[in-house]
Amino acid sequence: MPQTISPSFQAKHIARSYEQTISADPSKVFDLLCPVKEAQWLEGWDYTLLHSESGLAEEGCVFLSRQEGEKDTIWIITKRDVHSREIEFVRATPESRIARLTIAVDEKAANVSKVKITYVITALCEEGNQFLEAFTEEKFTEAMKFWEKSMNYYLETGKKMEILSDV
C-alpha cells in the first residue's frame, strides 16, 4: 500500500559529487558503466535486467537493483552518449527516495581517466528523509572510493575485488 504524504511533509534534497581516477582509457572505463558489466567488477552488485534492446547499457535500459533492507530500486538510463562519454540514470527506491545519477568520463592523462559522479537525491517520504540524513558526505565518499578501487582492481587483474569481512 503506497504511503500517503502528509501536507506538512518537507522533502530533504541533497547533491553529492566525487571525482575518481581510473587507470584506463576513457572509452574502456565508459564501457564498464553498465548494469550487466558492473556485475563483473563490483562486489555486491545485485541487479535484474528488465529491458534492453542490446542486452547492455543504452538509453531506455530498465533494470532493478537490490540493497539490503529495502525494496528493489528501479533504474532507467535516460542518457548514454558514447561520444561525450556521459551517462545519466534516474533511480527510484519505492517509499524512500528518487535520484538522478550523472557520470562523465574524461581523459586525465595517457591511459588515465577522471570520472565525475554526481548524485542528486530527493526524499519521497519520512523514510527517505531518514535515509538522506544518514547519507553523509563521508558515507558517500567512502562508497565512491570503494567503487574506484574496485574498478581499478578489475582493470588491473581482470577479477572482481572481494570484500573482506571483519569477522
Number of C-alpha atoms within 10 A of each C-alpha: 4 6 11 8 11 9 6 6 11 13 14 18 17 15 13 15 16 15 18 16 19 23 21 21 18 22 17 14 21 23 14 18 18 16 23 18 13 18 15 16 22 22 15 12 14 15 19 14 16 13 15 15 10 8 13 17 25 20 17 16 23 21 21 19 17 16 13 6 6 11 15 18 18 19 24 21 23 17 17 21 13 13 7 12 18 18 23 20 20 19 21 21 21 17 18 21 23 20 20 19 19 20 20 19 26 19 16 16 12 10 13 16 24 20 23 16 18 18 19 15 21 20 23 22 21 19 13 22 20 13 15 19 12 11 14 13 14 10 11 15 16 12 12 17 16 16 16 18 17 21 26 20 19 15 18 11 10 12 14 18 18 12 11 6 5 4 3
